[in-house]
Amino acid sequence: MKKTIYKAVAPLLVCMLLAGCWDRTEINDIAFVVSSAIDKKKDQYRVAMQIPLVGQLGGQTGGGGGTTGSKTWYVDSASGTTIKEANNKLQTSLSRTINTSHRRTVVIGEDMAREGVAPVFDILTRNPQNRLTALFLVSQGEARDILNTDVQLEQFPAEMIRELAILATNRPVFLSRFMSDLVEKGNDPYAPVISSSKTKPGGKGKSNLKIDGLAIFKKDKLVDILKKEHMTAALILLNQARQPEFILVLPNQMGKATIQLQKPNASFHAAEKNGKLSMTVEIRAKGIIMENQSTYETRENDQFYIIQKALNRAVKEEMISTVHRLQKLKADPAGFQDRTIRSMGITNNLLRKDWDEVYKDMEIHVNPIVTIEQGGVLYKTISH
């Protein structure tokens, strides 16, 4: 009888001991960070964090300020002599425990990026709570201002930043990818540049965010921000362009045409002649005429090929101009060094030389092979 009682009571005692969650952390006691911004002024690091206000999200339909005028997010910042010190100061002003496991974006201010981003990656890689799948961006101006921007299409800026970063390149620049380019020999890192802007609805403009360039790094330091044509050409060189477009000024003052490239692909071939290195970049793509404001008729073969020839010439000129700009900076985001090392027929004597000097003097040849395959339903413009 006693054995039967013991058998019945023992499981109950075990369950009672297992039921307690003495070390639990309630979700209401956690501040989930969705985006971080890091700036540096003189010898001080300033860290800003964006935290969603869950209680405000239910009744919102979009926009940073929401329909009731109360924000769905909260931004706080603190400064310190190190990034960790700034983080600790932030925690003292928050009633909830900071948690970065759900962070989606990290934005670095332009001034700090020019000084070097090594301290950022040092702290990010030491705490297992930090996700290296967060997206990495550089801000035009101060990064904290990006987190404080009232965006119009998303519930909080971090989501807008994330969507813009994903659309900026074919393969998004995650922290892990940037760090890999940073530590591995052969190519330099790059990242999209984000800035605040104003919408233009016809009345009073509202704040917004936009991708405003491509940040080029030499090791861990920002050395240049490429914009417009240079940004487009660089993304093609990196095989990261998403349907880039070229506005062509056609010969004989016959007007303009806008051509979109589909799946552009850059391939590379390194060669050595008389102890000097050269690199041939071949660009292959299919073109689509998106707009034709010229007098050329696309059903006429000779006129069609005039447009195609002008497109290939524009691609070549912009690619060469961009590569020469990168050579002057001695920045190698396309990995020319890595491609040279992997090439056959390159002597060890050349590879032992200082790469920056070899790269700066390298001859660059661009061979675009772009064919226009679609001219649209209209073969002739309506106005002519």
C-alpha positions in Angstrom: 0.0 0.0 0.0 2.8 2.4 0.9 4.6 1.6 -2.3 1.5 2.4 -4.3 1.2 5.8 -2.5 4.9 6.6 -3.1 4.5 5.8 -6.8 1.5 8.1 -7.1 3.0 11.0 -5.0 6.5 10.9 -6.5 5.5 12.2 -10.0 3.5 14.9 -8.4 6.4 16.1 -6.4 8.7 16.1 -9.5 6.1 18.1 -11.4 5.9 20.7 -8.6 9.6 21.1 -8.7 9.6 21.6 -12.5 6.7 24.0 -12.7 8.5 27.0 -11.4 10.1 29.5 -13.9 12.2 31.4 -11.4 14.5 32.8 -14.0 11.9 33.8 -16.6 11.9 37.1 -18.4 8.5 38.4 -19.3 8.1 39.8 -22.8 6.8 43.0 -21.3 10.2 43.5 -19.7 12.2 43.3 -23.0 13.0 46.1 -25.4 13.4 44.5 -28.8 15.7 46.6 -30.9 14.8 46.6 -34.6 17.5 49.0 -35.8 20.7 50.6 -34.5 22.5 53.7 -35.7 26.1 54.5 -34.7 27.8 57.9 -35.2 31.1 59.3 -34.0 31.9 62.8 -33.0 35.5 63.5 -32.1 36.3 60.8 -29.4 32.7 60.0 -28.6 30.6 57.1 -30.1 26.8 57.8 -30.2 24.6 54.8 -30.3 20.9 55.1 -31.2 18.3 52.3 -31.0 14.8 52.0 -32.4 12.3 50.0 -30.4 8.7 49.3 -31.6 6.0 50.3 -29.2 3.9 47.2 -29.4 0.9 48.8 -27.7 0.7 51.4 -30.5 0.9 49.0 -33.4 -2.7 47.5 -33.3 -4.6 50.5 -34.5 -2.1 51.7 -37.1 -2.5 51.3 -40.8 0.9 52.6 -41.9 3.2 55.6 -41.6 5.7 56.4 -38.9 3.3 58.8 -37.1 0.2 56.7 -37.6 -3.3 57.9 -37.9 -3.7 59.0 -34.4 -0.6 61.1 -34.3 1.2 58.8 -31.7 4.4 57.0 -33.0 4.6 53.3 -33.2 8.3 53.4 -32.4 10.7 54.9 -29.9 14.3 56.1 -30.5 16.8 56.7 -27.7 20.5 57.4 -27.9 23.6 57.7 -25.6 27.3 58.6 -26.1 30.4 57.0 -24.7 34.1 56.7 -25.3 33.4 53.1 -26.6 30.4 51.6 -28.2 29.8 49.3 -25.2 29.9 52.2 -22.8 27.2 54.0 -25.0 25.1 50.8 -24.9 25.4 50.6 -21.1 24.3 54.2 -20.8 21.3 53.5 -23.0 20.3 50.6 -20.8 20.3 52.8 -17.7 17.6 55.0 -19.3 15.3 52.1 -20.3 12.9 50.3 -18.1 13.2 47.2 -20.2 16.2 44.9 -21.0 17.7 45.6 -24.4 17.5 42.7 -26.8 19.1 42.9 -30.2 18.3 39.4 -31.5 15.5 40.8 -33.7 17.6 43.7 -35.1 17.2 44.0 -38.9 19.4 46.9 -39.8 22.5 48.7 -38.7 23.2 52.2 -40.0 26.6 53.8 -39.7 27.0 57.6 -40.0 29.2 58.9 -42.9 31.7 60.5 -40.5 32.3 57.4 -38.6 32.5 55.3 -41.7 35.3 57.5 -43.1 37.2 57.0 -39.8 36.7 53.3 -39.8 34.0 50.7 -39.0 36.3 48.1 -37.4 35.0 49.0 -33.8 31.4 48.3 -34.9 32.2 44.8 -36.2 34.4 44.1 -33.1 31.4 44.5 -30.8 28.9 42.9 -33.1 30.8 39.7 -33.4 31.5 39.2 -29.7 27.9 39.1 -28.5 26.0 36.0 -29.7 22.7 38.0 -29.4 23.7 40.1 -32.4 22.4 38.8 -35.7 24.9 38.9 -38.5 21.9 38.7 -40.9 21.1 42.3 -40.2 21.5 44.6 -43.2 24.4 47.1 -43.2 24.0 50.6 -44.6 25.9 53.9 -44.5 23.9 57.2 -44.0 24.5 60.4 -45.8 24.9 62.6 -42.7 24.2 61.4 -39.2 22.8 57.8 -38.8 20.6 58.8 -35.8 18.6 61.1 -38.0 17.7 58.1 -40.2 16.1 56.3 -37.3 14.1 59.5 -36.4 12.6 59.9 -39.9 8.8 59.6 -40.1 8.4 57.2 -43.0 5.1 57.1 -44.9 4.6 53.5 -46.1 5.8 51.5 -43.2 4.9 51.4 -39.5 8.5 52.3 -38.4 11.7 53.4 -40.1 13.6 50.1 -39.6 11.1 48.3 -41.9 11.6 51.0 -44.5 15.3 50.8 -44.2 15.2 47.1 -44.6 13.0 47.1 -47.7 15.2 49.8 -49.4 18.4 47.8 -48.6 17.0 44.7 -50.1 16.0 46.5 -53.3 19.3 48.3 -53.6 21.3 45.3 -54.8 20.8 41.8 -56.2 22.3 40.3 -53.1 21.6 42.3 -49.9 24.6 43.5 -47.9 24.3 41.7 -44.6 26.7 42.2 -41.8 28.2 38.8 -42.4 28.9 39.6 -46.0 30.4 43.0 -45.3 32.6 41.4 -42.6 33.7 38.7 -45.0 34.8 41.2 -47.6 36.5 43.1 -44.8 38.7 40.3 -43.4 39.4 38.3 -46.6 42.1 39.4 -48.9 41.2 40.1 -52.5 38.3 42.6 -52.5 37.1 45.6 -50.6 33.6 46.1 -49.0 30.7 48.2 -50.2 27.3 49.1 -48.9 24.2 51.0 -49.9 23.9 54.7 -48.8 20.6 55.9 -47.3 19.5 59.5 -46.7 16.4 61.4 -45.6 14.3 63.1 -48.2 11.0 64.8 -48.8 8.0 63.4 -50.7 6.6 65.7 -53.4 2.8 65.1 -53.4 2.1 68.6 -54.8 1.6 70.2 -51.4 3.7 70.3 -48.3 6.3 67.6 -48.5 6.6 64.9 -45.9 9.7 63.2 -44.6 10.9 59.9 -46.2 14.0 57.8 -46.8 15.8 56.8 -50.0 18.8 54.9 -51.3 21.2 57.7 -52.4 24.4 56.1 -53.5 26.9 53.3 -53.1 29.5 53.5 -50.3 33.0 52.2 -51.4 35.4 51.2 -48.7 39.2 50.7 -48.7 39.6 48.1 -46.0 37.4 49.4 -43.2 37.3 53.0 -44.2 34.8 54.8 -46.4 36.7 56.4 -49.3 33.9 57.5 -51.7 30.2 57.5 -52.3 29.2 56.8 -55.9 26.0 58.3 -57.2 23.9 58.3 -60.4 25.8 56.9 -63.4 28.8 55.8 -61.4 26.6 53.9 -59.0 24.8 52.2 -61.8 28.1 51.2 -63.5 29.6 50.0 -60.2 26.6 47.8 -59.5 26.9 46.3 -63.0 30.7 45.7 -62.4 29.8 44.0 -59.1 27.0 41.9 -60.7 24.6 43.6 -58.2 22.5 45.7 -60.6 18.7 45.2 -60.6 17.5 46.2 -64.1 19.6 49.3 -64.5 18.5 51.9 -67.0 20.5 54.1 -69.4 19.1 57.4 -70.9 20.7 57.7 -74.3 21.2 60.9 -76.2 21.0 59.5 -79.7 23.2 60.7 -82.6 22.3 63.5 -85.1 20.2 65.3 -82.5 17.3 62.9 -83.0 16.2 62.7 -79.4 16.5 60.4 -76.4 15.7 56.8 -75.5 15.6 55.0 -72.2 16.9 51.4 -72.2 16.6 48.9 -69.4 19.1 46.1 -69.1 17.9 42.7 -68.1 20.1 40.4 -66.0 23.4 42.2 -66.8 26.4 40.0 -66.1 30.1 41.0 -65.9 32.8 38.5 -66.4 36.6 39.1 -66.0 39.8 38.0 -67.7 43.2 39.0 -66.4 46.3 39.0 -68.6 49.9 40.0 -68.3 52.1 41.5 -71.0 55.6 42.8 -70.6 55.2 42.7 -66.8 52.1 44.8 -66.8 48.7 43.6 -65.8 45.5 44.2 -67.8 41.9 43.2 -67.1 39.1 42.7 -69.7 35.6 43.1 -68.4 32.9 41.6 -70.6 29.3 42.9 -70.0 26.5 40.8 -71.4 22.8 41.8 -71.1 19.5 42.1 -72.9 18.0 45.5 -73.5 14.4 46.7 -73.5 13.3 50.1 -74.9 11.3 51.6 -72.1 10.9 55.0 -73.6 11.6 56.4 -77.1 11.5 60.2 -77.5 13.5 60.1 -80.7 12.6 60.0 -84.3 14.1 56.6 -84.8 11.7 53.8 -85.7 12.6 50.5 -84.0 11.1 48.4 -86.9 13.8 49.8 -89.2 16.9 47.6 -88.8 19.4 50.3 -89.5 17.8 52.7 -87.0 17.3 49.9 -84.5 21.0 49.1 -84.6 21.9 52.8 -84.2 20.1 52.7 -80.8 21.8 49.5 -79.9 25.3 50.8 -80.8 24.6 54.0 -78.8 23.7 51.8 -75.8 26.8 49.8 -76.0 28.9 52.9 -76.3 27.2 54.4 -73.2 27.7 51.3 -71.2 31.4 51.1 -72.1 32.1 54.8 -71.3 30.4 54.7 -67.9 32.1 51.5 -66.9 35.5 52.7 -67.8 35.0 56.0 -66.1 33.8 54.2 -62.9 36.7 51.7 -62.9 39.2 54.5 -63.3 37.7 56.3 -60.4 38.0 53.2 -58.3 41.6 52.8 -59.4 42.5 56.3 -58.2 41.0 55.5 -54.8 42.9 52.1 -54.8 39.6 50.6 -53.8 38.8 47.1 -55.2 35.2 46.2 -54.6 35.0 44.1 -57.7 37.8 41.8 -56.5 40.3 42.4 -59.3 43.0 41.2 -57.0 41.3 37.9 -56.2 40.5 37.4 -59.9 44.1 38.1 -60.8 45.4 35.6 -58.2 43.1 32.9 -59.6 44.0 33.6 -63.3 46.4 31.3 -65.2 49.5 32.8 -66.7 50.1 35.5 -64.2 53.7 35.4 -62.9 54.6 35.2 -59.3 56.9 38.2 -59.7 53.9 40.4 -60.6 51.8 38.9 -57.7 54.5 39.7 -55.2 54.4 43.4 -56.0 52.4 45.9 -53.9 48.8 45.3 -55.1 47.7 49.0 -54.8 50.4 50.1 -57.2 49.6 47.2 -59.6 45.9 47.9 -59.5 46.4 51.7 -60.0 48.3 51.1 -63.2 46.3 48.2 -64.5 44.9 48.6 -68.1 41.2 48.2 -68.1 39.3 47.0 -71.2 35.5 46.9 -71.3 33.7 44.9 -73.9 29.9 45.3 -73.8 27.8 42.9 -75.6 24.3 44.3 -75.1 21.5 43.4 -77.6 18.1 45.1 -77.6 15.4 42.4 -77.8 12.2 44.3 -77.2 11.1 47.6 -78.6 7.6 47.7 -77.3 4.3 47.7 -79.2 5.0 51.1 -80.8 7.6 51.0 -83.5 7.3 54.7 -84.2 6.8 57.5 -81.7 3.4 59.1 -81.7 4.8 62.7 -81.9 6.6 62.1 -85.2 
